[in-house]
Amino acid sequence: MRTRVLAAPPAGSGLRPIYGTGDPGVIELLRFFRNPIELVAQRRAAFGDITYIKAFGLEFAIPLTADGTESVAMNRQKALAAEPAWGFLIGPFFRRGILLMDFEEHRHHRLILQQAFNNKRLRGYLDEMQPMLRKGVERLPTGENVLVLDELKALTLDLALEIFLGMDLPRAEADRINKAFVDCVNAGMSIIRKDIPGTKWAKGLAGRRVLEEFFRRHLPAKRASDETPDLFSVLCHARSEEGHTFTDEDVVNHMIFVLMAAHDTSTITLTTMAYYLAKHPEWQDRARAQSRSLPREINYDNLGEFTVLDAVMKESLRLNSPVPGLARRALEDTEINGHFVPKGTYVSAVGMVNHHNPDLWTDPERFDPDRFSPERAEDTSHRYAWMPFGGGVHKCIGLYFAQMEIKTIMHNLLLEYEWSVPDGYTWKLDNSTLPVPKDRLPVTLRAI
């Protein structure tokens, strides 16, 4: 493996350089798409605590330790900014979302947005989602080759439309909105980043236009009506303690981003849980036994009693984190754990770097939910050993909603069905956008 230096540190600074291969970006991306875990392990062995890769014509510094991840996430010197990095990657499709804001503007918007995810709102969302999710689970097809990814994606989309939008859309309209979101997500990792007909980029731009038109069309009615429990209405009426509210443009931008984030991340987490519970039926039995011992109707106060599901969810998020990482760009010359990062460099703190690090986890490639037990607590080995929801001021604002949704769906699945995969089956992930199974996870689903 050849070695290239990102940039020489200033003389006398005492900072160390960052090394990489200097290979063309297309090659680096193909390596990542093929096996990101293997790529990280190779780079750690070759270059130590940090490396850089080329992608999309840019250079990305990637910390390979939990300390480096913490340095990026905490950003104590405010030398790194999220908007220039995420703006380049997904800005045309999810512009002005909370992830694409920095410093005081980010704080201002987050304080308002938090009103939609406080305890009172979360209790209301949970009460609203219970009957809808139970019915959705009961309608799942049974038999062989049930495609889990597709079924769960449809279920989480229906939930998002009801709880986030407060709308009962015709299936054709719901499918149109879903396709627009999918096209926007897929466009973010497009190698061709120009509006050329037929490309992912062009489809993403078209998807953004569909979503903007949809939310703007429905926004006046949400503004005019009394506040209702759905997120769309809450954002139209939310007011921070300082009295600040969102403009119409703010509401549209935040709805597009939050709906995308909640929909895709929950679907991937649920699919990953379903995969590992099929591969490890002893854990499926344990989770089902606990679900049977607890009330069919989940309430906000007994969520913590689902300890087996909680451990399975955490381990699934560790092994296949749906959020790719924390993207930043250096606003000035800075450093990450003693390594020189020149102004203008893009930085990416990737969760899988820590989630698969043998220095932090025992046998990290093995499915072992007990590693999260109070007795072992491997997730406490470092503050950023486990970071599926990001970290720092940009930590996912909807993480508690996501966990409620995931536990509710999986609780109902366990009570209604058993599922399995053939002996020796191992899924293959498509890492070209968000990590999903290439075959959409076919299982044998049997009602019980």
C-alpha positions as CSV (number, residue, x, y, z in Angstrom):
1,M,0.0,0.0,0.0
2,R,1.5,3.3,-1.1
3,T,1.6,6.3,1.3
4,R,0.8,9.9,0.7
5,V,0.6,12.9,3.1
6,L,-2.5,15.0,3.2
7,A,-0.5,18.2,4.1
8,A,2.8,18.9,5.8
9,P,2.3,20.4,9.3
10,P,3.6,23.9,9.9
11,A,7.2,24.0,10.9
12,G,7.6,24.0,14.7
13,S,3.9,23.2,15.3
14,G,4.7,19.8,16.8
15,L,1.7,18.4,14.9
16,R,1.9,15.1,13.0
17,P,0.8,14.6,9.3
18,I,-2.2,12.6,8.2
19,Y,-1.4,9.7,5.8
20,G,-3.5,8.0,3.1
21,T,-3.0,6.1,-0.1
22,G,-3.7,9.1,-2.4
23,D,-5.6,6.8,-4.7
24,P,-8.3,8.3,-6.9
25,G,-11.7,9.0,-5.3
26,V,-13.6,6.5,-7.5
27,I,-11.4,3.7,-6.3
28,E,-11.7,4.7,-2.7
29,L,-15.5,4.9,-2.9
30,L,-15.7,1.5,-4.5
31,R,-13.5,0.0,-1.7
32,F,-15.9,1.6,0.9
33,F,-19.0,0.4,-0.8
34,R,-17.6,-3.2,-1.1
35,N,-16.5,-3.6,2.5
36,P,-16.3,-0.5,4.7
37,I,-15.4,-2.5,7.9
38,E,-12.4,-4.2,6.2
39,L,-11.3,-0.8,4.7
40,V,-11.3,0.8,8.2
41,A,-9.3,-2.1,9.7
42,Q,-6.7,-1.9,6.8
43,R,-6.3,1.8,7.2
44,R,-5.9,1.6,11.0
45,A,-3.2,-1.1,10.6
46,A,-1.4,1.0,7.9
47,F,-1.8,4.5,9.2
48,G,-2.7,4.4,12.9
49,D,-5.0,6.9,14.6
50,I,-6.2,8.8,11.5
51,T,-6.2,8.6,7.7
52,Y,-7.6,10.4,4.7
53,I,-9.3,9.3,1.6
54,K,-10.4,11.0,-1.6
55,A,-14.0,11.1,-2.6
56,F,-16.1,13.3,-4.9
57,G,-12.9,15.2,-5.8
58,L,-12.3,16.1,-2.1
59,E,-10.1,15.0,0.7
60,F,-11.7,13.6,3.8
61,A,-9.8,13.1,7.1
62,I,-11.2,10.2,9.0
63,P,-10.2,9.6,12.7
64,L,-9.8,5.9,13.4
65,T,-10.0,6.1,17.2
66,A,-12.8,7.0,19.7
67,D,-10.6,9.9,20.9
68,G,-10.5,11.3,17.4
69,T,-14.2,10.9,17.0
70,E,-14.8,12.7,20.2
71,S,-12.6,15.6,19.1
72,V,-14.7,16.0,15.9
73,A,-18.0,15.7,17.7
74,M,-17.3,18.0,20.6
75,N,-15.5,20.6,18.3
76,R,-14.4,22.6,21.3
77,Q,-12.4,25.1,19.2
78,K,-15.4,25.6,16.8
79,A,-12.9,25.1,14.0
80,L,-15.2,22.5,12.2
81,A,-18.5,23.3,10.6
82,A,-21.3,20.9,9.6
83,E,-23.0,22.9,6.9
84,P,-20.1,23.2,4.4
85,A,-19.7,19.4,4.5
86,W,-23.3,18.2,4.6
87,G,-24.2,21.0,2.3
88,F,-21.9,19.5,-0.3
89,L,-23.0,16.0,0.2
90,I,-26.8,16.4,0.6
91,G,-27.5,20.1,0.6
92,P,-29.4,20.3,-2.6
93,F,-31.9,17.7,-1.3
94,F,-32.1,18.4,2.5
95,R,-31.0,22.0,2.7
96,R,-31.6,24.0,5.9
97,G,-32.3,20.8,7.8
98,I,-31.1,20.8,11.5
99,L,-28.0,18.7,10.6
100,L,-26.9,21.4,8.1
101,M,-26.7,24.2,10.6
102,D,-24.0,25.5,12.8
103,F,-23.3,27.3,16.1
104,E,-25.8,30.0,17.1
105,E,-28.2,29.3,14.2
106,H,-28.2,25.6,15.0
107,R,-28.9,26.3,18.7
108,H,-31.8,28.7,17.7
109,H,-33.5,26.1,15.5
110,R,-32.9,23.2,17.8
111,L,-34.5,25.0,20.8
112,I,-37.7,25.4,18.7
113,L,-37.5,21.9,17.2
114,Q,-37.1,20.3,20.7
115,Q,-40.7,21.3,21.5
116,A,-41.8,18.6,19.1
117,F,-39.8,15.9,21.0
118,N,-40.4,16.8,24.7
119,N,-41.8,14.2,27.1
120,K,-45.4,15.4,26.6
121,R,-45.2,15.1,22.8
122,L,-43.5,11.7,23.0
123,R,-46.2,10.3,25.2
124,G,-48.8,11.6,22.7
125,Y,-47.0,10.1,19.7
126,L,-46.7,6.8,21.4
127,D,-50.4,6.7,22.2
128,E,-51.2,7.6,18.6
129,M,-48.9,5.0,17.0
130,Q,-50.0,2.0,19.1
131,P,-53.2,1.0,17.3
132,M,-51.9,1.9,13.9
133,L,-48.7,-0.2,14.3
134,R,-50.6,-3.2,15.7
135,K,-52.9,-3.3,12.7
136,G,-50.0,-2.8,10.3
137,V,-48.1,-5.7,11.8
138,E,-51.2,-7.9,11.8
139,R,-51.5,-7.3,8.0
140,L,-48.0,-8.6,7.1
141,P,-47.9,-11.4,4.6
142,T,-46.8,-14.8,5.9
143,G,-45.0,-17.7,4.2
144,E,-41.6,-17.9,2.5
145,N,-39.6,-15.1,0.9
146,V,-41.3,-12.3,2.8
147,L,-39.1,-9.3,2.1
148,V,-38.6,-7.7,5.5
149,L,-37.0,-4.5,4.3
150,D,-39.9,-3.7,2.0
151,E,-42.6,-4.6,4.6
152,L,-41.0,-2.6,7.4
153,K,-40.3,0.4,5.0
154,A,-44.0,0.5,4.1
155,L,-45.0,0.3,7.8
156,T,-42.6,3.0,8.9
157,L,-43.7,5.2,6.1
158,D,-47.4,4.8,7.0
159,L,-46.4,5.7,10.6
160,A,-44.6,8.8,9.5
161,L,-47.5,9.9,7.4
162,E,-49.9,9.5,10.3
163,I,-47.8,10.7,13.2
164,F,-45.6,13.3,11.5
165,L,-48.1,14.6,8.9
166,G,-51.5,13.8,10.5
167,M,-52.8,12.8,7.0
168,D,-54.5,9.8,5.6
169,L,-53.1,9.9,2.1
170,P,-54.2,7.7,-0.8
171,R,-51.7,4.9,-1.4
172,A,-50.7,6.4,-4.8
173,E,-49.9,9.7,-3.1
174,A,-48.0,8.0,-0.2
175,D,-46.0,6.1,-2.7
176,R,-45.2,9.2,-4.7
177,I,-43.9,11.0,-1.5
178,N,-41.9,7.9,-0.5
179,K,-40.2,7.7,-3.9
180,A,-39.3,11.4,-3.6
181,F,-37.6,10.7,-0.3
182,V,-35.8,7.6,-1.6
183,D,-34.5,9.6,-4.6
184,C,-33.2,12.4,-2.4
185,V,-31.4,9.9,-0.1
186,N,-29.8,8.0,-3.0
187,A,-28.6,11.2,-4.7
188,G,-26.4,12.1,-1.8
189,M,-23.8,9.5,-2.7
190,S,-24.0,9.9,-6.4
191,I,-20.7,9.9,-8.1
192,I,-22.1,12.1,-11.0
193,R,-23.1,15.3,-9.2
194,K,-24.7,17.3,-11.9
195,D,-28.3,17.7,-13.1
196,I,-28.0,15.2,-16.0
197,P,-31.3,13.5,-16.9
198,G,-31.5,9.9,-15.7
199,T,-28.8,10.2,-13.0
200,K,-29.4,9.8,-9.3
201,W,-28.5,13.5,-8.9
202,A,-31.2,14.6,-11.2
203,K,-33.8,12.3,-9.6
204,G,-32.9,13.7,-6.2
205,L,-33.4,17.3,-7.4
206,A,-36.8,16.3,-8.8
207,G,-37.6,14.5,-5.6
208,R,-36.9,17.7,-3.6
209,R,-39.3,19.7,-5.8
210,V,-42.0,17.1,-5.2
211,L,-41.5,17.3,-1.4
212,E,-41.4,21.1,-1.3
213,E,-44.6,21.4,-3.3
214,F,-46.3,18.8,-1.1
215,F,-45.5,20.5,2.2
216,R,-46.2,24.0,0.9
217,R,-49.6,22.9,-0.4
218,H,-50.6,21.5,3.0
219,L,-48.9,24.1,5.2
220,P,-51.7,26.8,5.2
221,A,-54.2,24.4,6.6
222,K,-51.8,23.4,9.4
223,R,-51.1,27.0,10.2
224,A,-54.8,27.9,10.3
225,S,-56.1,24.9,12.4
226,D,-55.9,24.4,16.1
227,E,-52.8,22.5,17.0
228,T,-53.1,18.7,16.5
229,P,-50.7,16.0,17.7
230,D,-48.9,15.5,14.5
231,L,-45.3,16.8,14.0
232,F,-46.2,19.0,11.0
233,S,-48.8,20.9,13.1
234,V,-46.5,21.1,16.1
235,L,-43.7,22.7,14.0
236,C,-46.2,25.2,12.7
237,H,-47.1,26.3,16.2
238,A,-43.9,25.5,18.2
239,R,-42.5,28.4,20.2
240,S,-39.2,28.3,22.1
241,E,-38.9,29.7,25.7
242,E,-37.6,32.9,24.1
243,G,-40.7,33.2,22.0
244,H,-39.1,32.2,18.7
245,T,-41.1,30.4,16.0
246,F,-40.5,28.9,12.6
247,T,-41.2,30.6,9.3
248,D,-43.1,28.7,6.6
249,E,-39.8,28.0,4.8
250,D,-38.3,26.7,8.1
251,V,-41.2,24.3,8.6
252,V,-40.9,22.9,5.0
253,N,-37.2,22.4,5.4
254,H,-37.3,20.7,8.8
255,M,-40.2,18.5,7.8
256,I,-38.4,17.2,4.7
257,F,-35.2,16.5,6.8
258,V,-36.9,15.0,9.9
259,L,-39.3,12.8,7.9
260,M,-36.4,11.4,5.9
261,A,-34.2,10.8,9.0
262,A,-36.9,9.2,11.0
263,H,-38.2,7.0,8.2
264,D,-34.9,5.5,6.9
265,T,-33.1,5.1,10.2
266,S,-35.9,3.3,11.9
267,T,-36.4,1.0,8.9
268,I,-32.7,0.0,8.8
269,T,-32.6,-0.6,12.5
270,L,-35.7,-2.8,12.5
271,T,-34.4,-4.7,9.5
272,T,-31.1,-5.3,11.2
273,M,-32.8,-6.5,14.4
274,A,-35.0,-8.8,12.3
275,Y,-31.9,-10.3,10.6
276,Y,-30.0,-11.0,13.8
277,L,-33.1,-12.4,15.6
278,A,-33.6,-14.8,12.6
279,K,-29.9,-15.8,12.7
280,H,-30.0,-16.2,16.5
281,P,-33.4,-17.8,17.3
282,E,-32.4,-18.1,21.0
283,W,-32.4,-14.3,21.2
284,Q,-35.7,-14.2,19.3
285,D,-37.2,-16.6,22.0
286,R,-35.8,-14.5,24.8
287,A,-37.2,-11.3,23.4
288,R,-40.6,-12.9,22.8
289,A,-40.8,-14.4,26.3
290,Q,-40.2,-10.9,27.7
291,S,-42.8,-9.3,25.4
292,R,-45.3,-11.9,26.5
293,S,-44.6,-11.1,30.2
294,L,-45.3,-7.4,29.6
295,P,-48.5,-5.6,28.6
296,R,-49.5,-5.8,25.0
297,E,-50.1,-2.0,25.0
298,I,-46.7,-0.3,25.5
299,N,-46.8,3.0,27.5
300,Y,-44.2,5.6,27.9
301,D,-43.4,4.5,31.5
302,N,-42.8,0.8,30.8
303,L,-40.5,1.3,27.8
304,G,-37.6,0.6,30.0
305,E,-38.9,-2.8,31.0
306,F,-38.1,-4.2,27.5
307,T,-34.5,-4.9,28.5
308,V,-34.0,-7.7,26.0
309,L,-35.3,-5.7,23.0
310,D,-33.2,-2.8,24.2
311,A,-30.0,-4.9,24.2
312,V,-30.9,-6.4,20.8
313,M,-31.6,-2.9,19.4
314,K,-28.3,-1.5,20.7
315,E,-26.3,-4.4,19.3
316,S,-28.0,-4.1,16.0
317,L,-27.3,-0.4,15.8
318,R,-23.6,-1.2,16.7
319,L,-23.2,-3.8,13.9
320,N,-25.1,-1.8,11.3
321,S,-25.5,1.8,12.1
322,P,-27.9,3.6,9.8
323,V,-26.3,7.0,10.2
324,P,-23.0,7.1,8.2
325,G,-21.2,9.5,10.5
326,L,-20.5,13.2,11.3
327,A,-19.4,15.2,8.4
328,R,-17.5,18.5,8.9
329,R,-15.2,20.9,7.1
330,A,-12.3,22.8,8.7
331,L,-12.9,26.6,8.8
332,E,-9.3,27.2,9.7
333,D,-6.1,25.2,10.2
334,T,-6.7,22.9,13.2
335,E,-5.8,19.6,14.6
336,I,-7.4,16.3,15.6
337,N,-5.5,14.5,18.4
338,G,-2.2,16.0,17.5
339,H,-2.6,15.6,13.7
340,F,-2.6,18.6,11.4
341,V,-5.8,19.3,9.6
342,P,-5.5,22.2,7.1
343,K,-8.2,24.7,6.4
344,G,-10.7,23.5,3.9
345,T,-10.2,19.8,4.7
346,Y,-13.4,17.7,5.0
347,V,-13.6,15.6,8.1
348,S,-15.8,12.5,8.7
349,A,-16.1,10.8,12.1
350,V,-17.6,7.4,11.1
351,G,-19.5,5.4,13.7
352,M,-18.4,2.0,12.4
353,V,-14.8,3.0,13.1
354,N,-15.5,2.6,16.8
355,H,-18.3,0.1,16.6
356,H,-16.0,-2.5,15.1
357,N,-12.8,-1.6,17.0
358,P,-11.4,-4.6,18.9
359,D,-9.8,-2.3,21.4
360,L,-13.3,-1.2,22.5
361,W,-15.4,-4.4,22.0
362,T,-14.9,-8.1,22.7
363,D,-15.0,-10.0,19.4
364,P,-16.7,-7.0,17.7
365,E,-18.0,-8.9,14.6
366,R,-20.1,-11.3,16.8
367,F,-23.8,-10.6,17.6
368,D,-23.7,-10.4,21.4
369,P,-26.4,-8.2,23.0
370,D,-25.2,-9.2,26.5
371,R,-22.2,-6.9,25.9
372,F,-24.7,-4.1,26.9
373,S,-25.6,-5.7,30.2
374,P,-24.9,-3.8,33.4
375,E,-22.3,-6.5,34.3
376,R,-20.3,-6.0,31.1
377,A,-21.3,-2.5,29.8
378,E,-18.8,-2.6,26.9
379,D,-20.5,0.5,25.6
380,T,-19.0,2.5,28.5
381,S,-15.4,1.7,27.5
382,H,-15.3,5.2,25.8
383,R,-17.8,8.0,25.5
384,Y,-17.9,7.4,21.8
385,A,-17.5,3.7,21.7
386,W,-21.3,3.5,20.8
387,M,-22.5,6.4,18.7
388,P,-25.4,5.4,16.4
389,F,-27.2,8.7,17.0
390,G,-24.1,10.9,16.5
391,G,-22.8,13.1,19.2
392,G,-22.1,16.6,20.4
393,V,-24.6,19.4,19.8
394,H,-25.8,17.6,16.6
395,K,-26.8,14.4,18.4
396,C,-30.0,13.1,16.8
397,I,-32.9,15.1,18.2
398,G,-35.4,12.3,17.5
399,L,-33.5,9.4,19.1
400,Y,-36.2,8.8,21.8
401,F,-39.0,8.8,19.2
402,A,-37.0,6.3,17.1
403,Q,-36.5,4.0,20.0
404,M,-40.2,4.1,20.9
405,E,-41.2,3.3,17.4
406,I,-38.7,0.5,17.0
407,K,-39.6,-1.2,20.3
408,T,-43.4,-0.9,19.5
409,I,-43.1,-2.5,16.1
410,M,-40.7,-5.3,17.3
411,H,-42.8,-6.0,20.3
412,N,-45.9,-6.6,18.1
413,L,-43.9,-8.6,15.6
414,L,-42.7,-10.9,18.4
415,L,-46.2,-11.4,19.7
416,E,-47.7,-12.2,16.3
417,Y,-44.9,-14.1,14.4
418,E,-41.9,-16.2,14.3
419,W,-39.4,-15.7,11.5
420,S,-36.3,-17.5,10.2
421,V,-33.7,-17.6,7.4
422,P,-32.0,-20.7,5.9
423,D,-29.0,-22.2,7.7
424,G,-25.9,-20.6,6.4
425,Y,-27.7,-17.5,5.1
426,T,-25.6,-14.3,5.5
427,W,-26.9,-11.0,4.1
428,K,-24.9,-8.7,1.9
429,L,-25.3,-5.0,2.5
430,D,-25.5,-2.2,-0.1
431,N,-23.4,0.6,1.3
432,S,-23.7,2.9,-1.6
433,T,-26.2,5.1,0.3
434,L,-27.5,3.9,3.6
435,P,-26.7,0.3,4.6
436,V,-29.5,-2.0,3.5
437,P,-29.6,-5.6,2.5
438,K,-29.2,-6.1,-1.3
439,D,-31.8,-8.9,-1.3
440,R,-34.2,-7.0,1.0
441,L,-33.9,-9.8,3.6
442,P,-36.2,-12.6,2.6
443,V,-37.5,-14.6,5.6
444,T,-40.0,-17.3,6.3
445,L,-42.7,-15.6,8.4
446,R,-45.1,-17.7,10.4
447,A,-48.0,-16.6,12.5
448,I,-48.1,-17.9,16.1
